[in-house]
Amino acid sequence: MPAQIETLKERLSHNDEITISVTGRKSGRTISNPVWFAFENDTLYLLPVKGSDTEWYKNVLKNPAVRIQAGDAKAEVNVTPVTDTKQVAPVVERFRGKYGPGDVKKYYSKLDVAVVARLH
């Protein structure tokens, strides 16, 4: 697993979008979605586009195991939901820094939660 994580971390530095796969909270099926992300100091930050109303976010509340894919690199990680606005705000700022404030405003309608994964 550590080799997978190292390869994934390297791919994250070269991608603007990743695919996350979660388990459906009702169906139990694997559901994959392309998402934007921020990556810093071995920590992957995800911002659901509709905040706490985002379906994949609701799924990780029930099952925090997520498969992350960046290019040809994949790894399974457990994610942690972040609901404290003081902890969500820096994630939003990371996204604004990476993608630009205009695109974050355009695509993200609710900024009440984030998701964090430690890659180590």
ABEGO torsion letter per residue (X at the ends): XAAAAAAAAAAAAABABBBBBBBBAAAGBBBBBBBBBBBBGGBBBBBBAAEAABAAAAAAAABABBBBBBEABBBBBBBBBBABAAAAAAAAAAAAAAAEAAAAAAABABBABBBBBBBX
